[in-house]
Amino acid sequence: MDTIDLAYDVFSKACPSRGTLEHVTGRWGALTLGALHEGSLRFNELRRRVDGVSEKMLSQTLHALERDGLVHREAQPTNPPRVDYELTPLGREVADRLLSLIHFVEGRMDDVLVARRRYDATRGAR
């Protein structure tokens, strides 16, 4: 069966879209896509931009996003080698949607913090 004919259902555990959704919405995937939306970055520039990510986790995240067709990796034949990462057109489209959610959440953090304080006051801080 041609993949175009398949109906994808992320709620089905066998659906391949579930893995991509995990790559995109996981902490490091979302932050990496958001950072690359600003433009092409080298590995260490990206690592500095995505504060707190380890080298290993960033590498794994980039591999997953590249495999899903969201990130393009370009190695320059220089000495020392230079590797740049940038969003593909599909990656840019995903990042646009993600950034809308990120900006929405950032804009509503006052409400979230009030809700957390209310929750902690009634149920005890964890």
Jmol script that loads the backbone (N, CA, C; Angstrom):
load data "model"
ATOM      1  N   MET A   1       0.840  -1.177   0.000  1.00  0.00           N
ATOM      2  CA  MET A   1       0.000   0.000   0.000  1.00  0.00           C
ATOM      3  C   MET A   1       0.884   1.239   0.000  1.00  0.00           C
ATOM      4  N   ASP A   2       0.547   2.183  -0.821  1.00  0.00           N
ATOM      5  CA  ASP A   2       1.282   3.437  -0.917  1.00  0.00           C
ATOM      6  C   ASP A   2       1.012   4.282   0.333  1.00  0.00           C
ATOM      7  N   THR A   3       2.052   4.943   0.863  1.00  0.00           N
ATOM      8  CA  THR A   3       1.879   5.708   2.096  1.00  0.00           C
ATOM      9  C   THR A   3       0.872   6.848   1.933  1.00  0.00           C
ATOM     10  N   ILE A   4       0.673   7.321   0.714  1.00  0.00           N
ATOM     11  CA  ILE A   4      -0.280   8.400   0.474  1.00  0.00           C
ATOM     12  C   ILE A   4      -1.705   7.925   0.780  1.00  0.00           C
ATOM     13  N   ASP A   5      -1.958   6.614   0.582  1.00  0.00           N
ATOM     14  CA  ASP A   5      -3.296   6.066   0.796  1.00  0.00           C
ATOM     15  C   ASP A   5      -3.602   5.780   2.264  1.00  0.00           C
ATOM     16  N   LEU A   6      -2.605   5.862   3.132  1.00  0.00           N
ATOM     17  CA  LEU A   6      -2.820   5.535   4.532  1.00  0.00           C
ATOM     18  C   LEU A   6      -3.536   6.664   5.269  1.00  0.00           C
ATOM     19  N   ALA A   7      -4.407   6.275   6.174  1.00  0.00           N
ATOM     20  CA  ALA A   7      -5.018   7.262   7.072  1.00  0.00           C
ATOM     21  C   ALA A   7      -4.211   7.221   8.358  1.00  0.00           C
ATOM     22  N   TYR A   8      -3.650   8.342   8.751  1.00  0.00           N
ATOM     23  CA  TYR A   8      -2.828   8.388   9.944  1.00  0.00           C
ATOM     24  C   TYR A   8      -3.687   8.770  11.145  1.00  0.00           C
ATOM     25  N   ASP A   9      -3.446   8.115  12.259  1.00  0.00           N
ATOM     26  CA  ASP A   9      -4.183   8.374  13.494  1.00  0.00           C
ATOM     27  C   ASP A   9      -3.190   8.344  14.641  1.00  0.00           C
ATOM     28  N   VAL A  10      -2.790   9.523  15.114  1.00  0.00           N
ATOM     29  CA  VAL A  10      -1.776   9.646  16.153  1.00  0.00           C
ATOM     30  C   VAL A  10      -2.193   8.944  17.451  1.00  0.00           C
ATOM     31  N   PHE A  11      -3.483   8.711  17.641  1.00  0.00           N
ATOM     32  CA  PHE A  11      -3.958   8.043  18.849  1.00  0.00           C
ATOM     33  C   PHE A  11      -3.778   6.534  18.786  1.00  0.00           C
ATOM     34  N   SER A  12      -3.438   6.004  17.619  1.00  0.00           N
ATOM     35  CA  SER A  12      -3.157   4.578  17.462  1.00  0.00           C
ATOM     36  C   SER A  12      -1.676   4.344  17.727  1.00  0.00           C
ATOM     37  N   LYS A  13      -1.369   3.375  18.607  1.00  0.00           N
ATOM     38  CA  LYS A  13       0.039   3.178  18.975  1.00  0.00           C
ATOM     39  C   LYS A  13       0.912   2.743  17.806  1.00  0.00           C
ATOM     40  N   ALA A  14       0.325   2.196  16.758  1.00  0.00           N
ATOM     41  CA  ALA A  14       1.105   1.745  15.607  1.00  0.00           C
ATOM     42  C   ALA A  14       1.309   2.835  14.561  1.00  0.00           C
ATOM     43  N   CYS A  15       0.692   3.988  14.744  1.00  0.00           N
ATOM     44  CA  CYS A  15       0.778   5.050  13.743  1.00  0.00           C
ATOM     45  C   CYS A  15       2.156   5.719  13.772  1.00  0.00           C
ATOM     46  N   PRO A  16       2.805   5.837  12.603  1.00  0.00           N
ATOM     47  CA  PRO A  16       4.135   6.466  12.577  1.00  0.00           C
ATOM     48  C   PRO A  16       4.109   7.950  12.923  1.00  0.00           C
ATOM     49  N   SER A  17       2.948   8.584  12.838  1.00  0.00           N
ATOM     50  CA  SER A  17       2.883  10.011  13.184  1.00  0.00           C
ATOM     51  C   SER A  17       3.126  10.240  14.669  1.00  0.00           C
ATOM     52  N   ARG A  18       2.889   9.205  15.484  1.00  0.00           N
ATOM     53  CA  ARG A  18       3.082   9.363  16.928  1.00  0.00           C
ATOM     54  C   ARG A  18       4.546   9.664  17.257  1.00  0.00           C
ATOM     55  N   GLY A  19       5.461   8.966  16.613  1.00  0.00           N
ATOM     56  CA  GLY A  19       6.891   9.201  16.843  1.00  0.00           C
ATOM     57  C   GLY A  19       7.305  10.603  16.447  1.00  0.00           C
ATOM     58  N   THR A  20       6.811  11.063  15.306  1.00  0.00           N
ATOM     59  CA  THR A  20       7.136  12.420  14.863  1.00  0.00           C
ATOM     60  C   THR A  20       6.557  13.448  15.828  1.00  0.00           C
ATOM     61  N   LEU A  21       5.333  13.224  16.284  1.00  0.00           N
ATOM     62  CA  LEU A  21       4.731  14.137  17.254  1.00  0.00           C
ATOM     63  C   LEU A  21       5.574  14.203  18.522  1.00  0.00           C
ATOM     64  N   GLU A  22       6.078  13.069  18.965  1.00  0.00           N
ATOM     65  CA  GLU A  22       6.956  13.045  20.149  1.00  0.00           C
ATOM     66  C   GLU A  22       8.232  13.833  19.898  1.00  0.00           C
ATOM     67  N   HIS A  23       8.809  13.686  18.700  1.00  0.00           N
ATOM     68  CA  HIS A  23      10.044  14.417  18.374  1.00  0.00           C
ATOM     69  C   HIS A  23       9.800  15.925  18.365  1.00  0.00           C
ATOM     70  N   VAL A  24       8.653  16.330  17.844  1.00  0.00           N
ATOM     71  CA  VAL A  24       8.334  17.749  17.687  1.00  0.00           C
ATOM     72  C   VAL A  24       7.916  18.391  19.008  1.00  0.00           C
ATOM     73  N   THR A  25       7.147  17.668  19.816  1.00  0.00           N
ATOM     74  CA  THR A  25       6.583  18.275  21.016  1.00  0.00           C
ATOM     75  C   THR A  25       7.371  17.987  22.283  1.00  0.00           C
ATOM     76  N   GLY A  26       8.368  17.131  22.202  1.00  0.00           N
ATOM     77  CA  GLY A  26       9.224  16.918  23.357  1.00  0.00           C
ATOM     78  C   GLY A  26       9.978  18.200  23.671  1.00  0.00           C
ATOM     79  N   ARG A  27      10.425  18.324  24.903  1.00  0.00           N
ATOM     80  CA  ARG A  27      11.087  19.564  25.328  1.00  0.00           C
ATOM     81  C   ARG A  27      12.190  19.983  24.374  1.00  0.00           C
ATOM     82  N   TRP A  28      13.113  19.078  24.084  1.00  0.00           N
ATOM     83  CA  TRP A  28      14.274  19.474  23.282  1.00  0.00           C
ATOM     84  C   TRP A  28      13.923  19.647  21.819  1.00  0.00           C
ATOM     85  N   GLY A  29      13.003  18.857  21.308  1.00  0.00           N
ATOM     86  CA  GLY A  29      12.592  18.999  19.913  1.00  0.00           C
ATOM     87  C   GLY A  29      11.926  20.343  19.663  1.00  0.00           C
ATOM     88  N   ALA A  30      10.992  20.700  20.536  1.00  0.00           N
ATOM     89  CA  ALA A  30      10.280  21.971  20.383  1.00  0.00           C
ATOM     90  C   ALA A  30      11.244  23.150  20.483  1.00  0.00           C
ATOM     91  N   LEU A  31      12.151  23.101  21.451  1.00  0.00           N
ATOM     92  CA  LEU A  31      13.099  24.209  21.623  1.00  0.00           C
ATOM     93  C   LEU A  31      14.092  24.278  20.466  1.00  0.00           C
ATOM     94  N   THR A  32      14.508  23.127  19.966  1.00  0.00           N
ATOM     95  CA  THR A  32      15.439  23.095  18.829  1.00  0.00           C
ATOM     96  C   THR A  32      14.780  23.659  17.581  1.00  0.00           C
ATOM     97  N   LEU A  33      13.545  23.246  17.311  1.00  0.00           N
ATOM     98  CA  LEU A  33      12.833  23.775  16.148  1.00  0.00           C
ATOM     99  C   LEU A  33      12.617  25.276  16.289  1.00  0.00           C
ATOM    100  N   GLY A  34      12.267  25.717  17.490  1.00  0.00           N
ATOM    101  CA  GLY A  34      12.077  27.148  17.723  1.00  0.00           C
ATOM    102  C   GLY A  34      13.352  27.942  17.512  1.00  0.00           C
ATOM    103  N   ALA A  35      14.464  27.413  17.988  1.00  0.00           N
ATOM    104  CA  ALA A  35      15.748  28.096  17.825  1.00  0.00           C
ATOM    105  C   ALA A  35      16.159  28.162  16.361  1.00  0.00           C
ATOM    106  N   LEU A  36      15.935  27.076  15.634  1.00  0.00           N
ATOM    107  CA  LEU A  36      16.325  27.050  14.219  1.00  0.00           C
ATOM    108  C   LEU A  36      15.396  27.897  13.354  1.00  0.00           C
ATOM    109  N   HIS A  37      14.244  28.244  13.872  1.00  0.00           N
ATOM    110  CA  HIS A  37      13.337  29.118  13.135  1.00  0.00           C
ATOM    111  C   HIS A  37      13.989  30.487  12.930  1.00  0.00           C
ATOM    112  N   GLU A  38      14.894  30.842  13.841  1.00  0.00           N
ATOM    113  CA  GLU A  38      15.601  32.125  13.763  1.00  0.00           C
ATOM    114  C   GLU A  38      16.648  32.126  12.647  1.00  0.00           C
ATOM    115  N   GLY A  39      17.045  30.938  12.163  1.00  0.00           N
ATOM    116  CA  GLY A  39      18.023  30.846  11.088  1.00  0.00           C
ATOM    117  C   GLY A  39      18.977  29.691  11.302  1.00  0.00           C
ATOM    118  N   SER A  40      19.835  29.479  10.344  1.00  0.00           N
ATOM    119  CA  SER A  40      20.816  28.405  10.381  1.00  0.00           C
ATOM    120  C   SER A  40      21.777  28.589  11.551  1.00  0.00           C
ATOM    121  N   LEU A  41      22.068  27.497  12.251  1.00  0.00           N
ATOM    122  CA  LEU A  41      22.986  27.560  13.385  1.00  0.00           C
ATOM    123  C   LEU A  41      23.952  26.390  13.348  1.00  0.00           C
ATOM    124  N   ARG A  42      25.147  26.627  13.857  1.00  0.00           N
ATOM    125  CA  ARG A  42      26.101  25.546  14.066  1.00  0.00           C
ATOM    126  C   ARG A  42      25.740  24.848  15.362  1.00  0.00           C
ATOM    127  N   PHE A  43      26.273  23.632  15.557  1.00  0.00           N
ATOM    128  CA  PHE A  43      25.906  22.805  16.702  1.00  0.00           C
ATOM    129  C   PHE A  43      26.075  23.559  18.022  1.00  0.00           C
ATOM    130  N   ASN A  44      27.252  24.147  18.247  1.00  0.00           N
ATOM    131  CA  ASN A  44      27.505  24.820  19.521  1.00  0.00           C
ATOM    132  C   ASN A  44      26.678  26.089  19.688  1.00  0.00           C
ATOM    133  N   GLU A  45      26.382  26.773  18.593  1.00  0.00           N
ATOM    134  CA  GLU A  45      25.493  27.934  18.666  1.00  0.00           C
ATOM    135  C   GLU A  45      24.096  27.481  19.096  1.00  0.00           C
ATOM    136  N   LEU A  46      23.655  26.383  18.521  1.00  0.00           N
ATOM    137  CA  LEU A  46      22.350  25.831  18.849  1.00  0.00           C
ATOM    138  C   LEU A  46      22.305  25.373  20.299  1.00  0.00           C
ATOM    139  N   ARG A  47      23.377  24.754  20.746  1.00  0.00           N
ATOM    140  CA  ARG A  47      23.446  24.284  22.134  1.00  0.00           C
ATOM    141  C   ARG A  47      23.396  25.452  23.120  1.00  0.00           C
ATOM    142  N   ARG A  48      24.045  26.547  22.769  1.00  0.00           N
ATOM    143  CA  ARG A  48      23.984  27.733  23.636  1.00  0.00           C
ATOM    144  C   ARG A  48      22.585  28.351  23.620  1.00  0.00           C
ATOM    145  N   ARG A  49      21.947  28.334  22.457  1.00  0.00           N
ATOM    146  CA  ARG A  49      20.604  28.931  22.333  1.00  0.00           C
ATOM    147  C   ARG A  49      19.569  28.118  23.105  1.00  0.00           C
ATOM    148  N   VAL A  50      19.691  26.783  23.069  1.00  0.00           N
ATOM    149  CA  VAL A  50      18.761  25.897  23.780  1.00  0.00           C
ATOM    150  C   VAL A  50      19.393  25.605  25.141  1.00  0.00           C
ATOM    151  N   ASP A  51      19.301  26.546  26.010  1.00  0.00           N
ATOM    152  CA  ASP A  51      19.943  26.502  27.319  1.00  0.00           C
ATOM    153  C   ASP A  51      19.524  25.256  28.104  1.00  0.00           C
ATOM    154  N   GLY A  52      20.528  24.514  28.584  1.00  0.00           N
ATOM    155  CA  GLY A  52      20.260  23.355  29.425  1.00  0.00           C
ATOM    156  C   GLY A  52      20.326  22.014  28.719  1.00  0.00           C
ATOM    157  N   VAL A  53      20.345  22.011  27.394  1.00  0.00           N
ATOM    158  CA  VAL A  53      20.403  20.738  26.672  1.00  0.00           C
ATOM    159  C   VAL A  53      21.840  20.219  26.675  1.00  0.00           C
ATOM    160  N   SER A  54      21.986  18.911  26.896  1.00  0.00           N
ATOM    161  CA  SER A  54      23.326  18.315  26.850  1.00  0.00           C
ATOM    162  C   SER A  54      23.724  18.084  25.392  1.00  0.00           C
ATOM    163  N   GLU A  55      25.003  17.926  25.184  1.00  0.00           N
ATOM    164  CA  GLU A  55      25.510  17.658  23.840  1.00  0.00           C
ATOM    165  C   GLU A  55      24.884  16.386  23.282  1.00  0.00           C
ATOM    166  N   LYS A  56      24.831  15.355  24.109  1.00  0.00           N
ATOM    167  CA  LYS A  56      24.265  14.063  23.680  1.00  0.00           C
ATOM    168  C   LYS A  56      22.789  14.202  23.316  1.00  0.00           C
ATOM    169  N   MET A  57      22.022  14.885  24.145  1.00  0.00           N
ATOM    170  CA  MET A  57      20.584  15.026  23.889  1.00  0.00           C
ATOM    171  C   MET A  57      20.323  15.875  22.659  1.00  0.00           C
ATOM    172  N   LEU A  58      21.106  16.931  22.472  1.00  0.00           N
ATOM    173  CA  LEU A  58      20.939  17.760  21.280  1.00  0.00           C
ATOM    174  C   LEU A  58      21.259  16.959  20.029  1.00  0.00           C
ATOM    175  N   SER A  59      22.314  16.174  20.085  1.00  0.00           N
ATOM    176  CA  SER A  59      22.688  15.340  18.949  1.00  0.00           C
ATOM    177  C   SER A  59      21.569  14.348  18.613  1.00  0.00           C
ATOM    178  N   GLN A  60      21.015  13.690  19.632  1.00  0.00           N
ATOM    179  CA  GLN A  60      19.915  12.742  19.411  1.00  0.00           C
ATOM    180  C   GLN A  60      18.691  13.455  18.840  1.00  0.00           C
ATOM    181  N   THR A  61      18.400  14.624  19.364  1.00  0.00           N
ATOM    182  CA  THR A  61      17.250  15.397  18.902  1.00  0.00           C
ATOM    183  C   THR A  61      17.422  15.795  17.444  1.00  0.00           C
ATOM    184  N   LEU A  62      18.602  16.287  17.098  1.00  0.00           N
ATOM    185  CA  LEU A  62      18.863  16.690  15.707  1.00  0.00           C
ATOM    186  C   LEU A  62      18.771  15.508  14.756  1.00  0.00           C
ATOM    187  N   HIS A  63      19.291  14.345  15.162  1.00  0.00           N
ATOM    188  CA  HIS A  63      19.187  13.145  14.318  1.00  0.00           C
ATOM    189  C   HIS A  63      17.731  12.791  14.073  1.00  0.00           C
ATOM    190  N   ALA A  64      16.914  12.807  15.120  1.00  0.00           N
ATOM    191  CA  ALA A  64      15.496  12.459  14.987  1.00  0.00           C
ATOM    192  C   ALA A  64      14.774  13.453  14.083  1.00  0.00           C
ATOM    193  N   LEU A  65      15.038  14.742  14.270  1.00  0.00           N
ATOM    194  CA  LEU A  65      14.382  15.762  13.455  1.00  0.00           C
ATOM    195  C   LEU A  65      14.859  15.712  12.005  1.00  0.00           C
ATOM    196  N   GLU A  66      16.118  15.377  11.802  1.00  0.00           N
ATOM    197  CA  GLU A  66      16.641  15.229  10.439  1.00  0.00           C
ATOM    198  C   GLU A  66      15.993  14.026   9.763  1.00  0.00           C
ATOM    199  N   ARG A  67      15.877  12.928  10.491  1.00  0.00           N
ATOM    200  CA  ARG A  67      15.262  11.705   9.946  1.00  0.00           C
ATOM    201  C   ARG A  67      13.805  11.955   9.560  1.00  0.00           C
ATOM    202  N   ASP A  68      13.112  12.781  10.346  1.00  0.00           N
ATOM    203  CA  ASP A  68      11.714  13.111  10.063  1.00  0.00           C
ATOM    204  C   ASP A  68      11.567  14.154   8.957  1.00  0.00           C
ATOM    205  N   GLY A  69      12.679  14.658   8.452  1.00  0.00           N
ATOM    206  CA  GLY A  69      12.625  15.618   7.355  1.00  0.00           C
ATOM    207  C   GLY A  69      12.356  17.045   7.785  1.00  0.00           C
ATOM    208  N   LEU A  70      12.607  17.346   9.069  1.00  0.00           N
ATOM    209  CA  LEU A  70      12.328  18.679   9.582  1.00  0.00           C
ATOM    210  C   LEU A  70      13.568  19.555   9.658  1.00  0.00           C
ATOM    211  N   VAL A  71      14.725  18.929   9.744  1.00  0.00           N
ATOM    212  CA  VAL A  71      16.001  19.643   9.858  1.00  0.00           C
ATOM    213  C   VAL A  71      16.943  19.146   8.781  1.00  0.00           C
ATOM    214  N   HIS A  72      17.667  20.082   8.198  1.00  0.00           N
ATOM    215  CA  HIS A  72      18.703  19.746   7.211  1.00  0.00           C
ATOM    216  C   HIS A  72      20.068  19.988   7.845  1.00  0.00           C
ATOM    217  N   ARG A  73      20.933  19.005   7.710  1.00  0.00           N
ATOM    218  CA  ARG A  73      22.304  19.089   8.231  1.00  0.00           C
ATOM    219  C   ARG A  73      23.238  19.232   7.050  1.00  0.00           C
ATOM    220  N   GLU A  74      24.086  20.259   7.092  1.00  0.00           N
ATOM    221  CA  GLU A  74      25.047  20.455   6.008  1.00  0.00           C
ATOM    222  C   GLU A  74      26.454  20.551   6.573  1.00  0.00           C
ATOM    223  N   ALA A  75      27.274  19.585   6.183  1.00  0.00           N
ATOM    224  CA  ALA A  75      28.673  19.566   6.618  1.00  0.00           C
ATOM    225  C   ALA A  75      29.518  20.284   5.568  1.00  0.00           C
ATOM    226  N   GLN A  76      30.293  21.264   6.014  1.00  0.00           N
ATOM    227  CA  GLN A  76      31.176  22.013   5.123  1.00  0.00           C
ATOM    228  C   GLN A  76      32.555  21.356   5.135  1.00  0.00           C
ATOM    229  N   PRO A  77      33.154  21.166   3.982  1.00  0.00           N
ATOM    230  CA  PRO A  77      34.474  20.530   3.934  1.00  0.00           C
ATOM    231  C   PRO A  77      35.592  21.507   4.291  1.00  0.00           C
ATOM    232  N   THR A  78      35.595  21.948   5.525  1.00  0.00           N
ATOM    233  CA  THR A  78      36.616  22.885   5.987  1.00  0.00           C
ATOM    234  C   THR A  78      37.435  22.208   7.074  1.00  0.00           C
ATOM    235  N   ASN A  79      38.492  22.873   7.482  1.00  0.00           N
ATOM    236  CA  ASN A  79      39.317  22.359   8.561  1.00  0.00           C
ATOM    237  C   ASN A  79      39.401  23.430   9.645  1.00  0.00           C
ATOM    238  N   PRO A  80      38.821  23.255  10.812  1.00  0.00           N
ATOM    239  CA  PRO A  80      38.059  22.075  11.238  1.00  0.00           C
ATOM    240  C   PRO A  80      36.706  22.012  10.530  1.00  0.00           C
ATOM    241  N   PRO A  81      36.086  20.829  10.514  1.00  0.00           N
ATOM    242  CA  PRO A  81      34.802  20.679   9.837  1.00  0.00           C
ATOM    243  C   PRO A  81      33.746  21.614  10.430  1.00  0.00           C
ATOM    244  N   ARG A  82      32.892  22.106   9.584  1.00  0.00           N
ATOM    245  CA  ARG A  82      31.802  22.994  10.019  1.00  0.00           C
ATOM    246  C   ARG A  82      30.496  22.330   9.627  1.00  0.00           C
ATOM    247  N   VAL A  83      29.591  22.233  10.583  1.00  0.00           N
ATOM    248  CA  VAL A  83      28.278  21.631  10.333  1.00  0.00           C
ATOM    249  C   VAL A  83      27.213  22.656  10.702  1.00  0.00           C
ATOM    250  N   ASP A  84      26.339  22.928   9.759  1.00  0.00           N
ATOM    251  CA  ASP A  84      25.243  23.866   9.969  1.00  0.00           C
ATOM    252  C   ASP A  84      23.926  23.111   9.947  1.00  0.00           C
ATOM    253  N   TYR A  85      22.989  23.570  10.762  1.00  0.00           N
ATOM    254  CA  TYR A  85      21.650  22.993  10.823  1.00  0.00           C
ATOM    255  C   TYR A  85      20.654  24.080  10.479  1.00  0.00           C
ATOM    256  N   GLU A  86      19.662  23.705   9.679  1.00  0.00           N
ATOM    257  CA  GLU A  86      18.598  24.636   9.348  1.00  0.00           C
ATOM    258  C   GLU A  86      17.308  23.862   9.139  1.00  0.00           C
ATOM    259  N   LEU A  87      16.206  24.574   9.218  1.00  0.00           N
ATOM    260  CA  LEU A  87      14.911  23.943   9.007  1.00  0.00           C
ATOM    261  C   LEU A  87      14.679  23.682   7.532  1.00  0.00           C
ATOM    262  N   THR A  88      14.041  22.571   7.233  1.00  0.00           N
ATOM    263  CA  THR A  88      13.551  22.308   5.887  1.00  0.00           C
ATOM    264  C   THR A  88      12.241  23.085   5.733  1.00  0.00           C
ATOM    265  N   PRO A  89      11.674  23.149   4.537  1.00  0.00           N
ATOM    266  CA  PRO A  89      10.362  23.803   4.411  1.00  0.00           C
ATOM    267  C   PRO A  89       9.306  23.170   5.334  1.00  0.00           C
ATOM    268  N   LEU A  90       9.308  21.859   5.449  1.00  0.00           N
ATOM    269  CA  LEU A  90       8.375  21.186   6.356  1.00  0.00           C
ATOM    270  C   LEU A  90       8.682  21.558   7.805  1.00  0.00           C
ATOM    271  N   GLY A  91       9.951  21.599   8.154  1.00  0.00           N
ATOM    272  CA  GLY A  91      10.357  21.985   9.501  1.00  0.00           C
ATOM    273  C   GLY A  91       9.961  23.404   9.830  1.00  0.00           C
ATOM    274  N   ARG A  92      10.051  24.293   8.856  1.00  0.00           N
ATOM    275  CA  ARG A  92       9.659  25.695   9.060  1.00  0.00           C
ATOM    276  C   ARG A  92       8.154  25.778   9.320  1.00  0.00           C
ATOM    277  N   GLU A  93       7.390  24.989   8.592  1.00  0.00           N
ATOM    278  CA  GLU A  93       5.935  24.986   8.786  1.00  0.00           C
ATOM    279  C   GLU A  93       5.572  24.472  10.183  1.00  0.00           C
ATOM    280  N   VAL A  94       6.249  23.412  10.606  1.00  0.00           N
ATOM    281  CA  VAL A  94       6.018  22.874  11.953  1.00  0.00           C
ATOM    282  C   VAL A  94       6.437  23.901  13.000  1.00  0.00           C
ATOM    283  N   ALA A  95       7.601  24.512  12.822  1.00  0.00           N
ATOM    284  CA  ALA A  95       8.105  25.501  13.787  1.00  0.00           C
ATOM    285  C   ALA A  95       7.177  26.711  13.879  1.00  0.00           C
ATOM    286  N   ASP A  96       6.599  27.134  12.759  1.00  0.00           N
ATOM    287  CA  ASP A  96       5.651  28.249  12.790  1.00  0.00           C
ATOM    288  C   ASP A  96       4.492  27.937  13.734  1.00  0.00           C
ATOM    289  N   ARG A  97       3.954  26.739  13.616  1.00  0.00           N
ATOM    290  CA  ARG A  97       2.826  26.341  14.459  1.00  0.00           C
ATOM    291  C   ARG A  97       3.256  26.213  15.925  1.00  0.00           C
ATOM    292  N   LEU A  98       4.429  25.650  16.123  1.00  0.00           N
ATOM    293  CA  LEU A  98       4.942  25.483  17.481  1.00  0.00           C
ATOM    294  C   LEU A  98       5.177  26.825  18.152  1.00  0.00           C
ATOM    295  N   LEU A  99       5.749  27.760  17.408  1.00  0.00           N
ATOM    296  CA  LEU A  99       6.028  29.083  17.972  1.00  0.00           C
ATOM    297  C   LEU A  99       4.747  29.822  18.341  1.00  0.00           C
ATOM    298  N   SER A 100       3.665  29.573  17.607  1.00  0.00           N
ATOM    299  CA  SER A 100       2.381  30.159  17.989  1.00  0.00           C
ATOM    300  C   SER A 100       1.975  29.661  19.368  1.00  0.00           C
ATOM    301  N   LEU A 101       2.136  28.375  19.610  1.00  0.00           N
ATOM    302  CA  LEU A 101       1.810  27.802  20.911  1.00  0.00           C
ATOM    303  C   LEU A 101       2.764  28.322  21.982  1.00  0.00           C
ATOM    304  N   ILE A 102       4.055  28.372  21.679  1.00  0.00           N
ATOM    305  CA  ILE A 102       5.051  28.869  22.632  1.00  0.00           C
ATOM    306  C   ILE A 102       4.726  30.308  23.040  1.00  0.00           C
ATOM    307  N   HIS A 103       4.425  31.156  22.069  1.00  0.00           N
ATOM    308  CA  HIS A 103       4.117  32.557  22.362  1.00  0.00           C
ATOM    309  C   HIS A 103       2.819  32.675  23.160  1.00  0.00           C
ATOM    310  N   PHE A 104       1.848  31.829  22.846  1.00  0.00           N
ATOM    311  CA  PHE A 104       0.600  31.831  23.605  1.00  0.00           C
ATOM    312  C   PHE A 104       0.865  31.472  25.069  1.00  0.00           C
ATOM    313  N   VAL A 105       1.638  30.407  25.292  1.00  0.00           N
ATOM    314  CA  VAL A 105       1.943  29.974  26.660  1.00  0.00           C
ATOM    315  C   VAL A 105       2.718  31.057  27.399  1.00  0.00           C
ATOM    316  N   GLU A 106       3.725  31.635  26.749  1.00  0.00           N
ATOM    317  CA  GLU A 106       4.491  32.710  27.392  1.00  0.00           C
ATOM    318  C   GLU A 106       3.580  33.877  27.772  1.00  0.00           C
ATOM    319  N   GLY A 107       2.639  34.203  26.904  1.00  0.00           N
ATOM    320  CA  GLY A 107       1.740  35.319  27.151  1.00  0.00           C
ATOM    321  C   GLY A 107       0.719  35.059  28.251  1.00  0.00           C
ATOM    322  N   ARG A 108       0.500  33.793  28.590  1.00  0.00           N
ATOM    323  CA  ARG A 108      -0.476  33.449  29.625  1.00  0.00           C
ATOM    324  C   ARG A 108       0.174  32.932  30.896  1.00  0.00           C
ATOM    325  N   MET A 109       1.475  33.099  31.047  1.00  0.00           N
ATOM    326  CA  MET A 109       2.175  32.567  32.220  1.00  0.00           C
ATOM    327  C   MET A 109       1.700  33.184  33.528  1.00  0.00           C
ATOM    328  N   ASP A 110       1.280  34.444  33.516  1.00  0.00           N
ATOM    329  CA  ASP A 110       0.750  35.023  34.752  1.00  0.00           C
ATOM    330  C   ASP A 110      -0.448  34.217  35.240  1.00  0.00           C
ATOM    331  N   ASP A 111      -1.334  33.844  34.314  1.00  0.00           N
ATOM    332  CA  ASP A 111      -2.497  33.026  34.674  1.00  0.00           C
ATOM    333  C   ASP A 111      -2.077  31.651  35.179  1.00  0.00           C
ATOM    334  N   VAL A 112      -1.079  31.070  34.529  1.00  0.00           N
ATOM    335  CA  VAL A 112      -0.581  29.752  34.940  1.00  0.00           C
ATOM    336  C   VAL A 112       0.012  29.819  36.347  1.00  0.00           C
ATOM    337  N   LEU A 113       0.799  30.848  36.611  1.00  0.00           N
ATOM    338  CA  LEU A 113       1.430  30.976  37.923  1.00  0.00           C
ATOM    339  C   LEU A 113       0.391  31.188  39.031  1.00  0.00           C
ATOM    340  N   VAL A 114      -0.665  31.937  38.735  1.00  0.00           N
ATOM    341  CA  VAL A 114      -1.754  32.107  39.702  1.00  0.00           C
ATOM    342  C   VAL A 114      -2.415  30.758  39.962  1.00  0.00           C
ATOM    343  N   ALA A 115      -2.681  30.003  38.909  1.00  0.00           N
ATOM    344  CA  ALA A 115      -3.308  28.687  39.061  1.00  0.00           C
ATOM    345  C   ALA A 115      -2.418  27.746  39.867  1.00  0.00           C
ATOM    346  N   ARG A 116      -1.125  27.799  39.642  1.00  0.00           N
ATOM    347  CA  ARG A 116      -0.197  26.948  40.412  1.00  0.00           C
ATOM    348  C   ARG A 116      -0.234  27.302  41.894  1.00  0.00           C
ATOM    349  N   ARG A 117      -0.193  28.615  42.176  1.00  0.00           N
ATOM    350  CA  ARG A 117      -0.235  29.036  43.581  1.00  0.00           C
ATOM    351  C   ARG A 117      -1.540  28.593  44.248  1.00  0.00           C
ATOM    352  N   ARG A 118      -2.639  28.727  43.534  1.00  0.00           N
ATOM    353  CA  ARG A 118      -3.937  28.311  44.070  1.00  0.00           C
ATOM    354  C   ARG A 118      -3.938  26.806  44.320  1.00  0.00           C
ATOM    355  N   TYR A 119      -3.449  26.054  43.381  1.00  0.00           N
ATOM    356  CA  TYR A 119      -3.383  24.594  43.505  1.00  0.00           C
ATOM    357  C   TYR A 119      -2.506  24.213  44.717  1.00  0.00           C
ATOM    358  N   ASP A 120      -1.320  24.804  44.785  1.00  0.00           N
ATOM    359  CA  ASP A 120      -0.388  24.487  45.885  1.00  0.00           C
ATOM    360  C   ASP A 120      -0.975  24.864  47.242  1.00  0.00           C
ATOM    361  N   ALA A 121      -1.723  25.965  47.302  1.00  0.00           N
ATOM    362  CA  ALA A 121      -2.312  26.407  48.561  1.00  0.00           C
ATOM    363  C   ALA A 121      -3.392  25.440  49.053  1.00  0.00           C
ATOM    364  N   THR A 122      -4.114  24.842  48.109  1.00  0.00           N
ATOM    365  CA  THR A 122      -5.212  23.947  48.503  1.00  0.00           C
ATOM    366  C   THR A 122      -4.784  22.494  48.618  1.00  0.00           C
ATOM    367  N   ARG A 123      -3.778  22.093  47.904  1.00  0.00           N
ATOM    368  CA  ARG A 123      -3.375  20.681  47.898  1.00  0.00           C
ATOM    369  C   ARG A 123      -1.978  20.440  48.423  1.00  0.00           C
ATOM    370  N   GLY A 124      -1.268  21.466  48.719  1.00  0.00           N
ATOM    371  CA  GLY A 124       0.096  21.319  49.212  1.00  0.00           C
ATOM    372  C   GLY A 124       1.099  21.255  48.071  1.00  0.00           C
ATOM    373  N   ALA A 125       2.182  21.961  48.245  1.00  0.00           N
ATOM    374  CA  ALA A 125       3.234  21.975  47.225  1.00  0.00           C
ATOM    375  C   ALA A 125       3.891  20.612  47.145  1.00  0.00           C
ATOM    376  N   ARG A 126       4.323  20.265  45.944  1.00  0.00           N
ATOM    377  CA  ARG A 126       4.981  18.965  45.748  1.00  0.00           C
ATOM    378  C   ARG A 126       6.453  19.154  45.585  1.00  0.00           C
TER     379      ARG A 126
END
end "model"
wireframe off; spacefill off
backbone 0.3
color backbone group
